[in-house]
């Protein structure tokens, strides 16, 4: 304190003033942040307490009451069509409140479309007899920024698959994937059998002192009763998302779809041949063991790897910060340990249930990889899938005019420019998988290779040889055609 006082008194008056203002501003921002976080935590906790004290108070009842209020305010018998349009502001006042309370969303597109709104209310009120639980599940086990959103679309676009995108996010936090293992097992077993979890119940099982950490994640699932619903193809169809006929803007599944009917979603999932779940927040492949030994499910594990140098480049584009020593090292260790279990250790529960894929293979030859994936999980390779791959990768498709696709038949060229959105599922695949060679400095790449040496060797990724080739020869391919499968376990 004495030293700080001597330093400050030695400074000119205007610099002392600037220092005082900076400290005061930082203190104010920190106080505002703490108060906001505390209020948000209390808000979710009060909702949970109210739900537990009164079993009748749940998302459906609150939604029904609010919808009745909206219906009376906007669609009363005395209201003309012009007044309905002018009263859209009333709906907008309700919408954020609903989203903040319990996830019951009334899309704004219904503000001037009474028929669509009524179909939406009827959809929520429908009930069907529950179908038998799903018995076949495919788990896509991968890591953050490993090309999994693109790869998973091979399954999401198949008409016989119900796909779930990251259902573990409500009980996960950042790079920590070893926490809340019991809750993760419960969510996985439910989703594998087409049982949509009660997300507030899952939230109540978290340690009370840490619940504020998960508030933002749980909100993404509670809001519509399904995590990342727009990434599930079935949930953007007319069956589960009532579309307005009066709006002129392009359809947006995020904004234009409301709350999902849990009963109908579960039955849609159970009618499919299988369900597929993508996971980036699961460290240990052995957590999946209970799906086979306890629930007796027909499990297939698709393990997706990517060149760590490509992962590092993709993460750097998002955050402009490259954490090689901690985050990337953890990713490579997960890749190596899980692949080692699946390829070489092969416990009894995992035999004939595991297959490793590389993102680079899927990007350079998506037709071949998709065919291999479908053969492994037991799906047909349809013309619709062939067209989707061509449209979303800029690839040339080859097929006969018959119903069964043949990639060696006459050539039909369909090339559409890929979208470079980093969160998107469309890629000009041949330009993506080695983009890191044009972006990462040689010294950074060498450091990544030293940190991820074991994982790269196992998956067949080739290290750099010299700086001249790396800088001037961009035609070199830094992965083998086939990764080594017969390496003994150390």
VEXGUDO-468725 format. One record per residue (C-alpha): x, y, z. Coordinates in nm, 4 decimals. Layout:
BEGIN
{atom {X Y Z}}
...
END
This chain:
BEGIN
{atom {0.0000 0.0000 0.0000}}
{atom {0.2856 0.2371 0.0914}}
{atom {0.4654 0.1541 -0.2330}}
{atom {0.1472 0.2124 -0.4370}}
{atom {0.0947 0.5459 -0.2600}}
{atom {0.4517 0.6537 -0.3373}}
{atom {0.4113 0.5591 -0.7030}}
{atom {0.0811 0.7419 -0.7404}}
{atom {0.2007 1.0561 -0.5647}}
{atom {0.5037 1.0642 -0.7938}}
{atom {0.2781 1.0709 -1.1011}}
{atom {0.1578 1.3981 -1.2538}}
{atom {-0.1895 1.5084 -1.1540}}
{atom {-0.3560 1.4287 -1.4898}}
{atom {-0.2134 1.0742 -1.4876}}
{atom {-0.3313 1.0168 -1.1300}}
{atom {-0.6756 1.1341 -1.2388}}
{atom {-0.6808 0.8924 -1.5335}}
{atom {-0.5657 0.6077 -1.3079}}
{atom {-0.8402 0.6845 -1.0575}}
{atom {-1.1062 0.6914 -1.3342}}
{atom {-0.9827 0.3584 -1.4738}}
{atom {-0.9967 0.1887 -1.1322}}
{atom {-1.3423 0.3322 -1.0623}}
{atom {-1.4726 0.2150 -1.4036}}
{atom {-1.3375 -0.1370 -1.3541}}
{atom {-1.4922 -0.1559 -1.0088}}
{atom {-1.8297 -0.0381 -1.1417}}
{atom {-1.8297 -0.2918 -1.4263}}
{atom {-1.7410 -0.5722 -1.1871}}
{atom {-2.0232 -0.4737 -0.9528}}
{atom {-2.2782 -0.4619 -1.2359}}
{atom {-2.1640 -0.8029 -1.3616}}
{atom {-2.1901 -0.9588 -1.0144}}
{atom {-2.5388 -0.8148 -0.9513}}
{atom {-2.6659 -0.9278 -1.2938}}
{atom {-2.5327 -1.2804 -1.2488}}
{atom {-2.6845 -1.3038 -0.9010}}
{atom {-3.0276 -1.1894 -1.0231}}
{atom {-3.0238 -1.4380 -1.3108}}
{atom {-2.9307 -1.7209 -1.0764}}
{atom {-3.2089 -1.6251 -0.8352}}
{atom {-3.4609 -1.6023 -1.1210}}
{atom {-3.3960 -1.9589 -1.2393}}
{atom {-3.3833 -2.0871 -0.8814}}
{atom {-3.7230 -1.9293 -0.8007}}
{atom {-3.8706 -2.0914 -1.1094}}
{atom {-3.7372 -2.4285 -0.9978}}
{atom {-3.8710 -2.3795 -0.6423}}
{atom {-4.2118 -2.2840 -0.7739}}
{atom {-4.2167 -2.5915 -0.9988}}
{atom {-4.1184 -2.8272 -0.7160}}
{atom {-4.3697 -2.6859 -0.4662}}
{atom {-4.6597 -2.6988 -0.7093}}
{atom {-4.6579 -2.9988 -0.9451}}
{atom {-4.9304 -2.8359 -1.1531}}
{atom {-4.7021 -2.5442 -1.2286}}
{atom {-4.5039 -2.6557 -1.5318}}
{atom {-4.4020 -2.5286 -1.8711}}
{atom {-4.7231 -2.6429 -2.0382}}
{atom {-4.9579 -2.4806 -1.7824}}
{atom {-4.7699 -2.1512 -1.7839}}
{atom {-4.7641 -2.1562 -2.1620}}
{atom {-5.1386 -2.2264 -2.1789}}
{atom {-5.2206 -1.9382 -1.9422}}
{atom {-5.0021 -1.6940 -2.1303}}
{atom {-5.1401 -1.8080 -2.4645}}
{atom {-5.4923 -1.7472 -2.3352}}
{atom {-5.3911 -1.3942 -2.2413}}
{atom {-5.2371 -1.3415 -2.5848}}
{atom {-5.5412 -1.4878 -2.7536}}
{atom {-5.7733 -1.2580 -2.5609}}
{atom {-5.5532 -0.9541 -2.6247}}
{atom {-5.4829 -1.0088 -2.9942}}
{atom {-5.7434 -1.2400 -3.1402}}
{atom {-6.0591 -1.1294 -2.9661}}
{atom {-6.3841 -1.1472 -3.1594}}
{atom {-6.4176 -0.7691 -3.1680}}
{atom {-6.0742 -0.7220 -3.3267}}
{atom {-6.0564 -0.6556 -3.7001}}
{atom {-5.7780 -0.7853 -3.9247}}
{atom {-5.6180 -0.4410 -3.9412}}
{atom {-5.6240 -0.4181 -3.5630}}
{atom {-5.4615 -0.7625 -3.5431}}
{atom {-5.1688 -0.6352 -3.7462}}
{atom {-5.1431 -0.3152 -3.5425}}
{atom {-5.1588 -0.5148 -3.2205}}
{atom {-4.8445 -0.7078 -3.3054}}
{atom {-4.6670 -0.4948 -3.0462}}
{atom {-4.8802 -0.6627 -2.7782}}
{atom {-4.7466 -1.0003 -2.8845}}
{atom {-4.3922 -0.8700 -2.8762}}
{atom {-4.4447 -0.7593 -2.5155}}
{atom {-4.5444 -1.1135 -2.4229}}
{atom {-4.2726 -1.2945 -2.6165}}
{atom {-3.9588 -1.1999 -2.4176}}
{atom {-4.1447 -1.2612 -2.0922}}
{atom {-4.2424 -1.6106 -2.2025}}
{atom {-3.8905 -1.6946 -2.3133}}
{atom {-3.7481 -1.5707 -1.9871}}
{atom {-3.9955 -1.7628 -1.7694}}
{atom {-3.9807 -2.1177 -1.8920}}
{atom {-3.9048 -2.1458 -2.2598}}
{atom {-4.2605 -2.1122 -2.3900}}
{atom {-4.2110 -1.9221 -2.7133}}
{atom {-4.4781 -1.7584 -2.9276}}
{atom {-4.3105 -1.6809 -3.2629}}
{atom {-4.3695 -1.3269 -3.3830}}
{atom {-4.4762 -1.4554 -3.7276}}
{atom {-4.8106 -1.5525 -3.5711}}
{atom {-4.8838 -1.1898 -3.4802}}
{atom {-5.0710 -1.1301 -3.8061}}
{atom {-5.1676 -1.4885 -3.8914}}
{atom {-5.4530 -1.6097 -3.6758}}
{atom {-5.4880 -1.9425 -3.8585}}
{atom {-5.1217 -2.0314 -3.8107}}
{atom {-5.1434 -1.9333 -3.4455}}
{atom {-5.4481 -2.1563 -3.3948}}
{atom {-5.2735 -2.4506 -3.5646}}
{atom {-4.9793 -2.3904 -3.3318}}
{atom {-5.2066 -2.4003 -3.0244}}
{atom {-5.3748 -2.7171 -3.1579}}
{atom {-5.0340 -2.8763 -3.2119}}
{atom {-4.9380 -2.8148 -2.8489}}
{atom {-5.2681 -2.9619 -2.7279}}
{atom {-5.2422 -3.2839 -2.9322}}
{atom {-5.1644 -3.6084 -2.7504}}
{atom {-5.0763 -3.9494 -2.8952}}
{atom {-5.0375 -4.2895 -2.7356}}
{atom {-4.6648 -4.3269 -2.6577}}
{atom {-4.4889 -4.5677 -2.8922}}
{atom {-4.2354 -4.8318 -2.7749}}
{atom {-3.8938 -4.6919 -2.6847}}
{atom {-3.6211 -4.6689 -2.9466}}
{atom {-3.3651 -4.9496 -2.9317}}
{atom {-3.1017 -4.8449 -3.1858}}
{atom {-2.8706 -4.5481 -3.1351}}
{atom {-2.5651 -4.4063 -3.3106}}
{atom {-2.3336 -4.1881 -3.0998}}
{atom {-2.1000 -3.9507 -3.2857}}
{atom {-1.8128 -3.8983 -3.0420}}
{atom {-1.5891 -3.6057 -3.1335}}
{atom {-1.4333 -3.2755 -3.0200}}
{atom {-1.5017 -2.9033 -3.0559}}
{atom {-1.4262 -2.7698 -3.4089}}
{atom {-1.3614 -3.1163 -3.5534}}
{atom {-1.5948 -3.0843 -3.8510}}
{atom {-1.8684 -3.2705 -3.6647}}
{atom {-2.1530 -3.0374 -3.7694}}
{atom {-2.0801 -3.1142 -4.1342}}
{atom {-2.0142 -3.4863 -4.0786}}
{atom {-2.3264 -3.5344 -3.8635}}
{atom {-2.5444 -3.4084 -4.1466}}
{atom {-2.4839 -3.7413 -4.3223}}
{atom {-2.7136 -3.8873 -4.0561}}
{atom {-2.9376 -3.5871 -3.9951}}
{atom {-3.0394 -3.5733 -4.3607}}
{atom {-3.1271 -3.9429 -4.3772}}
{atom {-3.5040 -4.0052 -4.3612}}
{atom {-3.4623 -4.3041 -4.1261}}
{atom {-3.2701 -4.1140 -3.8547}}
{atom {-3.3761 -3.8777 -3.5753}}
{atom {-3.0746 -3.6617 -3.4928}}
{atom {-2.9932 -3.4770 -3.1679}}
{atom {-2.7308 -3.2028 -3.1559}}
{atom {-2.5334 -3.1653 -2.8305}}
{atom {-2.7920 -3.2737 -2.5685}}
{atom {-2.5240 -3.2639 -2.2953}}
{atom {-2.4827 -2.8857 -2.3080}}
{atom {-2.7176 -2.8133 -2.0104}}
{atom {-2.4850 -2.9959 -1.7685}}
{atom {-2.1544 -2.9040 -1.9339}}
{atom {-1.9314 -2.5999 -1.9013}}
{atom {-1.6696 -2.4930 -2.1529}}
{atom {-1.3868 -2.7471 -2.1907}}
{atom {-1.4790 -2.9347 -1.8729}}
{atom {-1.6151 -3.2688 -1.9885}}
{atom {-1.5598 -3.4820 -1.6774}}
{atom {-1.8167 -3.3064 -1.4596}}
{atom {-2.1721 -3.4248 -1.3857}}
{atom {-2.1102 -3.7720 -1.5283}}
{atom {-2.4216 -3.9161 -1.3633}}
{atom {-2.6460 -3.6536 -1.5223}}
{atom {-2.4780 -3.7043 -1.8581}}
{atom {-2.5455 -4.0776 -1.8407}}
{atom {-2.9108 -4.0085 -1.7640}}
{atom {-2.9487 -3.7628 -2.0540}}
{atom {-2.7767 -4.0031 -2.2941}}
{atom {-2.9922 -4.3002 -2.1948}}
{atom {-3.3084 -4.0896 -2.2293}}
{atom {-3.2205 -3.9383 -2.5658}}
{atom {-3.1042 -4.2746 -2.7010}}
{atom {-3.4498 -4.4177 -2.6277}}
{atom {-3.6337 -4.1075 -2.7567}}
{atom {-3.7264 -3.9736 -2.4134}}
{atom {-3.6912 -3.5944 -2.4058}}
{atom {-3.5464 -3.5071 -2.0615}}
{atom {-3.7136 -3.2620 -1.8261}}
{atom {-3.4438 -2.9985 -1.8355}}
{atom {-3.5440 -2.8087 -1.5199}}
{atom {-3.5315 -3.1373 -1.3298}}
{atom {-3.1789 -3.1911 -1.4599}}
{atom {-3.0927 -2.8379 -1.3529}}
{atom {-3.2210 -2.9062 -1.0009}}
{atom {-2.9707 -3.1922 -0.9708}}
{atom {-2.6734 -2.9607 -1.0224}}
{atom {-2.4859 -2.8324 -0.7154}}
{atom {-2.6648 -2.5165 -0.5995}}
{atom {-2.3408 -2.3238 -0.5618}}
{atom {-2.2536 -2.3844 -0.9285}}
{atom {-2.5918 -2.3462 -1.0953}}
{atom {-2.5198 -1.9943 -1.2139}}
{atom {-2.2415 -2.1408 -1.4304}}
{atom {-2.4951 -2.3457 -1.6286}}
{atom {-2.7761 -2.0869 -1.6549}}
{atom {-2.7003 -1.9885 -2.0119}}
{atom {-2.6628 -2.3490 -2.1287}}
{atom {-2.9828 -2.4745 -1.9670}}
{atom {-3.1753 -2.1832 -2.1180}}
{atom {-3.0969 -2.3029 -2.4710}}
{atom {-3.2796 -2.6304 -2.3998}}
{atom {-3.5614 -2.5073 -2.1728}}
{atom {-3.6667 -2.2328 -2.4147}}
{atom {-3.8114 -2.4800 -2.6656}}
{atom {-3.7947 -2.8016 -2.4585}}
{atom {-3.5281 -2.9415 -2.6938}}
{atom {-3.1577 -2.8583 -2.7198}}
{atom {-3.0585 -2.6900 -3.0472}}
{atom {-3.3872 -2.7958 -3.2071}}
{atom {-3.3229 -2.6191 -3.5431}}
{atom {-3.0269 -2.8531 -3.6002}}
{atom {-3.2682 -3.1487 -3.6038}}
{atom {-3.4165 -3.1745 -3.9532}}
{atom {-3.7453 -3.3289 -3.8357}}
{atom {-3.8180 -3.0394 -3.5990}}
{atom {-3.8115 -2.7827 -3.8796}}
{atom {-4.0819 -2.9578 -4.0813}}
{atom {-4.4505 -2.8623 -4.0864}}
{atom {-4.5262 -3.1534 -3.8535}}
{atom {-4.3556 -2.9786 -3.5602}}
{atom {-4.3172 -2.6197 -3.6793}}
{atom {-4.6351 -2.4510 -3.7985}}
{atom {-4.5410 -2.2141 -4.0793}}
{atom {-4.7173 -1.8860 -4.1404}}
{atom {-4.8576 -1.8219 -4.4878}}
{atom {-4.8698 -1.4436 -4.4475}}
{atom {-4.5027 -1.3673 -4.3842}}
{atom {-4.2814 -1.2742 -4.6791}}
{atom {-3.9443 -1.3247 -4.5153}}
{atom {-3.7490 -1.6516 -4.5653}}
{atom {-3.8253 -1.9297 -4.3185}}
{atom {-3.5968 -1.9323 -4.0132}}
{atom {-3.6285 -2.2384 -3.7918}}
{atom {-3.4684 -2.0562 -3.4986}}
{atom {-3.7160 -1.7666 -3.4942}}
{atom {-4.0270 -1.9072 -3.6609}}
{atom {-4.0725 -2.2297 -3.4605}}
{atom {-4.2219 -2.2219 -3.1136}}
{atom {-4.2205 -2.4691 -2.8250}}
{atom {-4.2194 -2.8350 -2.9230}}
{atom {-4.4811 -3.0870 -2.8131}}
{atom {-4.2748 -3.3370 -2.6160}}
{atom {-4.5175 -3.6246 -2.6691}}
{atom {-4.5245 -3.5783 -3.0480}}
{atom {-4.1482 -3.5273 -3.0734}}
{atom {-4.0830 -3.8496 -2.8833}}
{atom {-4.3186 -4.0460 -3.1078}}
{atom {-4.1589 -3.9006 -3.4208}}
{atom {-3.8214 -4.0135 -3.2891}}
{atom {-3.9495 -4.3628 -3.2073}}
{atom {-4.0926 -4.4121 -3.5555}}
{atom {-3.7458 -4.3782 -3.7044}}
{atom {-3.5136 -4.6697 -3.7647}}
{atom {-3.2580 -4.5223 -3.5243}}
{atom {-3.1586 -4.2125 -3.3343}}
{atom {-2.8229 -4.0346 -3.3697}}
{atom {-2.6588 -3.8178 -3.1018}}
{atom {-2.3584 -3.5900 -3.1549}}
{atom {-2.1347 -3.5380 -2.8486}}
{atom {-1.8367 -3.3073 -2.8008}}
{atom {-1.8747 -3.2802 -2.4237}}
{atom {-1.7956 -3.6402 -2.3296}}
{atom {-1.4345 -3.7192 -2.2395}}
{atom {-1.4423 -4.0941 -2.1862}}
{atom {-1.5889 -4.3413 -2.4331}}
{atom {-1.6467 -4.5874 -2.1468}}
{atom {-1.9348 -4.3716 -2.0209}}
{atom {-2.1351 -4.5206 -2.3098}}
{atom {-2.1006 -4.8713 -2.1657}}
{atom {-2.4298 -4.8527 -1.9735}}
{atom {-2.6255 -4.8052 -2.2956}}
{atom {-2.5322 -5.1637 -2.3816}}
{atom {-2.4973 -5.3365 -2.0462}}
{atom {-2.7877 -5.1712 -1.8590}}
{atom {-3.0343 -5.0567 -2.1258}}
{atom {-2.9538 -5.3312 -2.3780}}
{atom {-2.9477 -5.0887 -2.6720}}
{atom {-2.8105 -5.1600 -3.0178}}
{atom {-2.5266 -4.9071 -2.9982}}
{atom {-2.2901 -4.7929 -3.2712}}
{atom {-2.0070 -4.5522 -3.1849}}
{atom {-1.8815 -4.3316 -3.4675}}
{atom {-1.5562 -4.1707 -3.3524}}
{atom {-1.4717 -3.8621 -3.5590}}
{atom {-1.1144 -3.7288 -3.5509}}
{atom {-0.9585 -3.4261 -3.7146}}
{atom {-0.6004 -3.3146 -3.7662}}
{atom {-0.5098 -3.1174 -3.4490}}
{atom {-0.3564 -2.8486 -3.6713}}
{atom {-0.6916 -2.8045 -3.8427}}
{atom {-0.8694 -2.7946 -3.5046}}
{atom {-0.6271 -2.5274 -3.3821}}
{atom {-0.6800 -2.3153 -3.6927}}
{atom {-1.0598 -2.3417 -3.6665}}
{atom {-1.0604 -2.2462 -3.2991}}
{atom {-0.8234 -1.9589 -3.3644}}
{atom {-1.0598 -1.8161 -3.6259}}
{atom {-1.3352 -1.8020 -3.3637}}
{atom {-1.1540 -1.6715 -3.0580}}
{atom {-0.8307 -1.5236 -3.1970}}
{atom {-0.6625 -1.7009 -2.9085}}
{atom {-0.4753 -2.0296 -2.9463}}
{atom {-0.4407 -2.2315 -2.6256}}
{atom {-0.2042 -2.5108 -2.7261}}
{atom {-0.0708 -2.6153 -2.3886}}
{atom {-0.4049 -2.6728 -2.2165}}
{atom {-0.7091 -2.6876 -2.4440}}
{atom {-0.5503 -2.8497 -2.7497}}
{atom {-0.3424 -3.0886 -2.5395}}
{atom {-0.6598 -3.2022 -2.3644}}
{atom {-0.8312 -3.2535 -2.7011}}
{atom {-0.5444 -3.4638 -2.8353}}
{atom {-0.5322 -3.6739 -2.5202}}
{atom {-0.9046 -3.7457 -2.5563}}
{atom {-0.8614 -3.8355 -2.9209}}
{atom {-0.5776 -4.0758 -2.8462}}
{atom {-0.7237 -4.2450 -2.5381}}
{atom {-1.0701 -4.3026 -2.6880}}
{atom {-0.9316 -4.4223 -3.0223}}
{atom {-0.6941 -4.6539 -2.8380}}
{atom {-0.9893 -4.8095 -2.6531}}
{atom {-1.1966 -4.8463 -2.9678}}
{atom {-0.9263 -4.9734 -3.2034}}
{atom {-0.6965 -5.1807 -2.9842}}
{atom {-0.8292 -5.2502 -2.6335}}
{atom {-1.1816 -5.3260 -2.7597}}
{atom {-1.3707 -5.4239 -2.4413}}
{atom {-1.6480 -5.6781 -2.4889}}
{atom {-1.9282 -5.4212 -2.4816}}
{atom {-1.7618 -5.2246 -2.7654}}
{atom {-1.6680 -5.5061 -3.0027}}
{atom {-1.8183 -5.4628 -3.3509}}
{atom {-1.9772 -5.1380 -3.2324}}
{atom {-1.6921 -4.8910 -3.2985}}
{atom {-1.5649 -4.7275 -3.6164}}
{atom {-1.3188 -4.4413 -3.6542}}
{atom {-1.3585 -4.1744 -3.9222}}
{atom {-1.1390 -3.8794 -4.0123}}
{atom {-1.2805 -3.5428 -4.1106}}
{atom {-1.0197 -3.5103 -4.3861}}
{atom {-1.1509 -3.8253 -4.5551}}
{atom {-1.5091 -3.6994 -4.5331}}
{atom {-1.4095 -3.3616 -4.6782}}
{atom {-1.1996 -3.5012 -4.9645}}
{atom {-1.4282 -3.7933 -5.0556}}
{atom {-1.7703 -3.7416 -4.8930}}
{atom {-1.9517 -4.0003 -5.1074}}
{atom {-1.7168 -4.2819 -5.0095}}
{atom {-1.7225 -4.1885 -4.6405}}
{atom {-2.1009 -4.1511 -4.6327}}
{atom {-2.1376 -4.4954 -4.7943}}
{atom {-1.8997 -4.6447 -4.5359}}
{atom {-2.0920 -4.4749 -4.2526}}
{atom {-2.4279 -4.6041 -4.3755}}
{atom {-2.2922 -4.9574 -4.4171}}
{atom {-2.1636 -4.9477 -4.0592}}
{atom {-2.4882 -4.8290 -3.8996}}
{atom {-2.7205 -5.0174 -4.1353}}
{atom {-2.8731 -4.7504 -4.3622}}
{atom {-2.9376 -4.7297 -4.7356}}
{atom {-2.7441 -4.4830 -4.9499}}
{atom {-3.0278 -4.2996 -5.1278}}
{atom {-3.0338 -4.0561 -5.4188}}
{atom {-3.1555 -3.7852 -5.1823}}
{atom {-2.8364 -3.8171 -4.9781}}
{atom {-2.6237 -3.8098 -5.2931}}
{atom {-2.7899 -3.4842 -5.3999}}
{atom {-2.7514 -3.3311 -5.0541}}
{atom {-2.3774 -3.4095 -5.0458}}
{atom {-2.3280 -3.2548 -5.3877}}
{atom {-2.5231 -2.9416 -5.3023}}
{atom {-2.3430 -2.8838 -4.9712}}
{atom {-1.9845 -2.9729 -5.0606}}
{atom {-1.9401 -2.8477 -5.4166}}
{atom {-1.8580 -3.2049 -5.5233}}
{atom {-1.9340 -3.3726 -5.8559}}
{atom {-2.1810 -3.6587 -5.8204}}
{atom {-2.1906 -3.9680 -6.0365}}
{atom {-2.4984 -4.1843 -6.0508}}
{atom {-2.7301 -4.3791 -6.2753}}
{atom {-3.0871 -4.2704 -6.3445}}
{atom {-3.2140 -4.5742 -6.1533}}
{atom {-3.3485 -4.5529 -5.7987}}
{atom {-3.0295 -4.6981 -5.6532}}
{atom {-2.7393 -4.4504 -5.6623}}
{atom {-2.4166 -4.5593 -5.8302}}
{atom {-2.1193 -4.3329 -5.7854}}
{atom {-1.9482 -4.5010 -6.0823}}
{atom {-2.2304 -4.4267 -6.3285}}
{atom {-2.2744 -4.1340 -6.5721}}
{atom {-2.1625 -3.8002 -6.4374}}
{atom {-2.4167 -3.5408 -6.3309}}
{atom {-2.2532 -3.2190 -6.2181}}
{atom {-2.4083 -3.0290 -5.9306}}
{atom {-2.1737 -2.7713 -5.7832}}
{atom {-2.2988 -2.5053 -5.5462}}
{atom {-2.0721 -2.2584 -5.3742}}
{atom {-2.0315 -2.3541 -5.0099}}
{atom {-2.1178 -2.1232 -4.7255}}
{atom {-1.8153 -2.0193 -4.5167}}
{atom {-2.0131 -1.9647 -4.1978}}
{atom {-1.7923 -2.1235 -3.9244}}
{atom {-2.1039 -2.2578 -3.7474}}
{atom {-2.2669 -2.3764 -4.0671}}
{atom {-2.3022 -2.7241 -4.2087}}
{atom {-2.2135 -2.6383 -4.5690}}
{atom {-1.8563 -2.6639 -4.6898}}
{atom {-1.6549 -2.6432 -5.0095}}
{atom {-1.4931 -2.9519 -4.8646}}
{atom {-1.1819 -2.9796 -5.0815}}
{atom {-1.0738 -2.6270 -4.9837}}
{atom {-1.1318 -2.6628 -4.6100}}
{atom {-0.9491 -2.9597 -4.4630}}
{atom {-0.5937 -2.8237 -4.5130}}
{atom {-0.6685 -2.4536 -4.4855}}
{atom {-0.4429 -2.4448 -4.1788}}
{atom {-0.1381 -2.4708 -4.4086}}
{atom {-0.2156 -2.1195 -4.5369}}
{atom {-0.2864 -1.9646 -4.1986}}
{atom {-0.0705 -2.1085 -3.9181}}
{atom {0.2984 -2.0109 -3.8850}}
{atom {0.5551 -2.2908 -3.9119}}
{atom {0.6707 -2.2559 -3.5505}}
{atom {0.3124 -2.2838 -3.4186}}
{atom {0.2495 -2.5944 -3.6277}}
{atom {0.5644 -2.7590 -3.4926}}
{atom {0.4536 -2.6860 -3.1377}}
{atom {0.1112 -2.8419 -3.2055}}
{atom {0.2831 -3.1499 -3.3488}}
{atom {0.4959 -3.1921 -3.0379}}
{atom {0.1907 -3.1618 -2.8090}}
{atom {-0.0269 -3.3978 -3.0176}}
{atom {0.2344 -3.6440 -3.1418}}
{atom {0.0611 -3.9635 -3.0228}}
{atom {-0.2821 -3.8691 -3.1539}}
{atom {-0.1383 -3.7682 -3.4926}}
{atom {0.0569 -4.0912 -3.5313}}
{atom {-0.2436 -4.3052 -3.4430}}
{atom {-0.4710 -4.1313 -3.6949}}
{atom {-0.2147 -4.1095 -3.9750}}
{atom {-0.1437 -3.7359 -3.9766}}
{atom {0.1988 -3.6515 -4.1221}}
{atom {0.4237 -3.3931 -3.9478}}
{atom {0.6047 -3.1169 -4.1328}}
{atom {0.9489 -3.1931 -4.2728}}
{atom {1.1000 -2.8523 -4.3443}}
{atom {0.9996 -2.4899 -4.3477}}
{atom {1.0596 -2.4382 -4.7215}}
{atom {0.8129 -2.7047 -4.8292}}
{atom {0.5556 -2.5764 -4.5811}}
{atom {0.5795 -2.2186 -4.7019}}
{atom {0.5960 -2.2674 -5.0776}}
{atom {0.4523 -2.6106 -5.1617}}
{atom {0.0797 -2.6060 -5.0817}}
{atom {0.0065 -2.9266 -5.2728}}
{atom {0.1513 -3.1571 -5.0065}}
{atom {-0.1082 -3.3754 -4.8332}}
{atom {-0.0399 -3.4069 -4.4614}}
{atom {-0.2366 -3.7249 -4.3911}}
{atom {-0.2068 -4.0833 -4.5094}}
{atom {-0.4688 -4.2527 -4.7241}}
{atom {-0.5424 -4.5038 -4.4486}}
{atom {-0.4654 -4.4683 -4.0796}}
{atom {-0.2718 -4.7519 -3.9105}}
{atom {-0.5019 -5.0091 -3.7472}}
{atom {-0.2620 -5.2835 -3.6457}}
{atom {-0.0410 -5.0881 -3.4070}}
{atom {-0.0001 -5.2776 -3.0762}}
{atom {-0.1120 -5.1216 -2.7521}}
{atom {0.1748 -4.9863 -2.5413}}
END
